[in-house]
Amino acid sequence: MLRLLTSLAVLSALCTCGSAPENAPLPALGTASAPVRYAQFADLEGLFQQQNDTTYLVNFWATWCKPCREEIPLLQQLLEDKTGQPLRVVLVSLDTEESAIARIPALLAADAPDVAAVVLTDEDPAWGKSIDRVWTGALPTTIIYQQQRRFVYRRAFNTYADLEAAVKPLLRR
């Protein structure tokens, strides 16, 4: 009987070890015209822990960053071109000054009206290491992931072809 219980315990442990991680709650994501604002990264962290079949492209940017603003229309184009595919594009503004935050809706309405948007005002640099251990905070930075596969781009996407090539390995054909 003891041998049977031991065997069942081992079998149970083996069956649960390989189970997929649970999906973290997805935080509220705003729109171009009404970005959701987060003061603490911990409230946004679930965005980087999704375990479903969707590919997530999370772009960190700021209004003062010219390369960031130049790639935003490319993100809108990607979203339009991949309609019907499991792709979620999210812009995360790291602006902290109220005057810059106030300009975000107008800027995004013109260049990325369909892209989800949030503003993260957490100025503690430690949170950046939780999503990319070598990130220095340089902008733009884009994280593209699906479940456990993750790519980090610490540079701007200068062309649509460059952006599309970065997303392609994680999208269904």
Secondary structure per residue as TSV (DSSP state, phi and psi in degrees):
chain	resnum	aa	ss	phi	psi
A	1	M	-	360.0	-41.6
A	2	L	H	-62.5	-39.7
A	3	R	H	-63.0	-40.5
A	4	L	H	-64.1	-44.0
A	5	L	H	-64.0	-40.8
A	6	T	H	-63.4	-44.3
A	7	S	H	-61.7	-41.9
A	8	L	H	-65.1	-38.9
A	9	A	H	-64.6	-43.1
A	10	V	H	-64.9	-44.9
A	11	L	H	-61.7	-41.8
A	12	S	H	-62.4	-43.2
A	13	A	H	-64.2	-40.6
A	14	L	H	-65.3	-36.5
A	15	C	H	-71.9	-30.2
A	16	T	H	-91.8	-19.7
A	17	C	H	-66.3	-34.2
A	18	G	T	-90.8	5.5
A	19	S	-	-70.1	149.1
A	20	A	-	-69.4	144.9
A	21	P	-	-64.9	150.1
A	22	E	-	-74.0	151.8
A	23	N	-	-71.0	127.8
A	24	A	-	-72.4	152.2
A	25	P	-	-62.5	132.9
A	26	L	-	-80.7	125.1
A	27	P	-	-68.9	162.1
A	28	A	-	-62.4	134.6
A	29	L	-	-117.3	129.8
A	30	G	B	-84.0	-170.4
A	31	T	-	-114.9	174.0
A	32	A	S	-57.5	-41.3
A	33	S	S	-81.4	-18.3
A	34	A	S	-145.3	73.2
A	35	P	-	-63.9	144.1
A	36	V	E	-81.5	140.6
A	37	R	E	-108.3	133.3
A	38	Y	E	-124.4	131.0
A	39	A	S	-90.2	-22.4
A	40	Q	S	-125.8	134.8
A	41	F	G	-59.8	-34.4
A	42	A	G	-54.4	-31.5
A	43	D	G	-74.9	-17.6
A	44	L	T	-105.2	-11.4
A	45	E	G	-54.4	-32.7
A	46	G	G	-59.1	-24.0
A	47	L	G	-59.9	-28.5
A	48	F	G	-98.4	9.6
A	49	Q	-	-126.2	21.6
A	50	Q	-	-72.8	137.9
A	51	Q	-	-122.6	38.0
A	52	N	S	-109.2	-170.3
A	53	D	S	-84.6	2.8
A	54	T	-	-80.0	141.6
A	55	T	E	-91.8	129.6
A	56	Y	E	-108.6	128.4
A	57	L	E	-115.5	112.9
A	58	V	E	-115.1	115.9
A	59	N	E	-108.6	120.5
A	60	F	E	-91.4	130.4
A	61	W	E	-151.3	175.7
A	62	A	-	-151.9	153.9
A	63	T	T	-63.9	-28.7
A	64	W	T	-80.5	-7.7
A	65	C	-	-94.2	106.6
A	66	K	H	-61.7	-47.0
A	67	P	H	-60.3	-32.5
A	68	C	H	-63.2	-49.3
A	69	R	H	-64.1	-34.1
A	70	E	H	-69.8	-28.3
A	71	E	H	-90.0	-11.8
A	72	I	H	-58.8	-43.8
A	73	P	H	-61.1	-30.2
A	74	L	H	-66.4	-36.1
A	75	L	H	-67.3	-38.7
A	76	Q	H	-63.1	-44.1
A	77	Q	H	-62.9	-41.1
A	78	L	H	-60.2	-45.3
A	79	L	H	-60.4	-42.5
A	80	E	H	-66.0	-43.9
A	81	D	H	-70.2	-24.1
A	82	K	T	-104.8	20.7
A	83	T	T	-53.2	135.2
A	84	G	T	91.3	-12.1
A	85	Q	S	-97.5	154.8
A	86	P	S	-76.8	79.7
A	87	L	E	-131.2	132.9
A	88	R	E	-125.2	119.5
A	89	V	E	-106.3	129.0
A	90	V	E	-131.6	126.9
A	91	L	E	-94.8	128.0
A	92	V	E	-116.1	104.6
A	93	S	E	-78.2	134.0
A	94	L	-	-102.9	18.1
A	95	D	-	-64.7	141.9
A	96	T	-	-121.9	-19.1
A	97	E	S	-80.1	135.2
A	98	E	H	-58.2	-37.9
A	99	S	H	-65.6	-37.5
A	100	A	H	-69.9	-42.8
A	101	I	H	-61.6	-37.1
A	102	A	H	-65.5	-25.4
A	103	R	H	-83.0	-15.0
A	104	I	H	-58.6	-49.3
A	105	P	H	-57.2	-42.2
A	106	A	H	-66.6	-41.6
A	107	L	H	-64.1	-45.3
A	108	L	H	-73.6	-33.2
A	109	A	H	-60.2	-34.5
A	110	A	H	-78.9	-37.8
A	111	D	H	-110.3	-20.5
A	112	A	-	-153.6	61.7
A	113	P	T	-65.2	-20.3
A	114	D	T	-103.4	-0.5
A	115	V	S	-88.3	135.9
A	116	A	E	-64.9	144.8
A	117	A	E	-141.5	139.8
A	118	V	E	-136.4	159.7
A	119	V	E	-118.7	125.4
A	120	L	E	-112.6	115.0
A	121	T	-	-102.6	9.6
A	122	D	-	-69.1	112.8
A	123	E	-	-93.6	3.9
A	124	D	-	-74.7	115.9
A	125	P	T	-68.4	-12.7
A	126	A	H	-63.1	-32.2
A	127	W	H	-63.2	-29.8
A	128	G	H	-60.2	-34.1
A	129	K	H	-69.8	-19.5
A	130	S	H	-75.7	-19.2
A	131	I	H	-109.0	-19.7
A	132	D	-	-156.8	107.2
A	133	R	T	-60.3	-18.6
A	134	V	T	-112.4	5.4
A	135	W	-	-67.8	132.3
A	136	T	-	-96.1	-5.0
A	137	G	S	98.7	1.2
A	138	A	-	-63.3	144.2
A	139	L	S	-119.8	149.3
A	140	P	S	-76.4	154.4
A	141	T	E	-135.0	135.5
A	142	T	E	-126.7	132.1
A	143	I	E	-112.6	125.1
A	144	I	E	-119.6	123.3
A	145	Y	E	-148.1	159.1
A	146	Q	E	-145.5	116.3
A	147	Q	T	53.3	-116.2
A	148	Q	T	-92.4	-8.2
A	149	R	E	-87.1	125.9
A	150	R	E	-140.8	132.3
A	151	F	E	-122.7	137.0
A	152	V	E	-119.6	129.0
A	153	Y	E	-117.4	112.9
A	154	R	-	-99.5	48.8
A	155	R	S	-161.3	170.0
A	156	A	-	-82.4	151.4
A	157	F	-	-90.5	113.9
A	158	N	-	-86.2	-21.2
A	159	T	S	-134.8	157.7
A	160	Y	H	-63.8	-38.6
A	161	A	H	-60.6	-38.6
A	162	D	H	-64.4	-44.6
A	163	L	H	-65.6	-46.1
A	164	E	H	-62.1	-39.0
A	165	A	H	-65.0	-33.0
A	166	A	H	-69.1	-34.2
A	167	V	H	-86.0	-29.8
A	168	K	G	-50.6	-43.2
A	169	P	G	-62.4	-19.9
A	170	L	G	-103.9	-6.3
A	171	L	S	-95.1	148.1
A	172	R	-	-66.7	148.0
A	173	R	-	-82.1	360.0
